[in-house]
């Protein structure tokens, strides 16, 4: 969720994998499949929906960002 906040992604916008991966690698360098794990976790919480080139922030995810 920090990546969405850092890139100022709004509801319905897509955070591309090219933007997401460096942030995840920096924050969690020891995890091999950090991008896949993050995507599954956020999708399970209904914060994101997969998009062809990245992750689209849902209204639920945007509301969660606003509360943080």
CORHU-V104762 format. One record per residue. N is the residue number from 0. SS is DSSP state (H for helix, E for strand, - for the rest). PHI is phi in whole degrees, -180 to 180 (999 if undefined). D_FIRST is the distance of its C-alpha to the first C-alpha in Angstrom with 2 decimals. Layout:
# CORHU-V104762
N SS PHI D_FIRST
N SS PHI D_FIRST
This chain:
# CORHU-V104762
0 - 999 0.00
1 H -60 3.80
2 H -64 5.31
3 H -65 5.22
4 H -68 6.41
5 H -60 8.63
6 - -88 10.07
7 - 56 10.55
8 - -81 9.89
9 - -102 11.68
10 - -53 12.49
11 - 86 14.41
12 - -90 13.45
13 E -109 12.62
14 E -93 10.50
15 E -72 13.29
16 H -61 13.54
17 H -64 15.44
18 H -82 12.66
19 H -74 10.03
20 H -57 12.61
21 H -61 13.73
22 H -67 10.49
23 H -65 10.25
24 H -64 14.00
25 H -69 14.05
26 H -79 11.80
27 - -130 13.34
28 - -66 16.70
29 - -88 18.65
30 - -89 16.90
31 - -69 18.80
32 - -108 16.78
33 H -62 13.24
34 H -65 12.17
35 H -64 14.14
36 H -62 12.95
37 H -64 9.21
38 H -61 10.46
39 H -64 12.85
40 H -63 10.79
41 H -69 8.35
42 H -67 11.64
43 H -63 13.52
44 - -84 11.59
45 - 67 12.23
46 - -82 8.76
47 E -138 9.74
48 E -124 13.21
49 E -63 14.51
50 E -126 16.21
51 - -56 18.96
52 - -114 17.24
53 E 172 13.52
54 E -121 10.96
55 E -93 11.67
56 E -76 9.47
57 - -88 11.75
58 H -63 13.23
59 H -62 11.96
60 H -66 8.26
61 H -65 9.39
62 H -62 11.41
63 H -64 8.90
64 H -64 7.14
65 H -65 10.83
66 H -82 11.74
67 - -75 9.62
